[in-house]
Amino acid sequence: RVQVADDGQIFAQTKAGLLVALDAATGVKQWAFRYPRPYANVYPVGLTDKFVFAVHVANLYCFHRYSGLLEFSYELPGAASAGPAADPEN
């Protein structure tokens, strides 16, 4: 799955469990995160101007958008069936 976030950033996720942020102008990798369980469902990420939210199996991950630092992860009460939605306030 590939998502063009805006003129500056692209997010790519692989079935093998890799989330990668790329510079949209150059294609240079900004950061990457390997999910703990490969070959699971891949859902679109949710974005704000500061954070990236990703759902993988039954976990919600929050990364700083440009550094890739993990802000938090949260175990959901069941397996996810859709990607996260995000806005600047919520």
Buried (B, 14 or more C-beta within 10 A) or exposed (E): EEBEBEEEBBBBBBEEBBBBBBEBEEEEEBBEBEBEEEEBEBBBBBBBEEBBBBBBBBBBBBBEBBEBEEEEEEEEEEEBEEBBEBEEEE
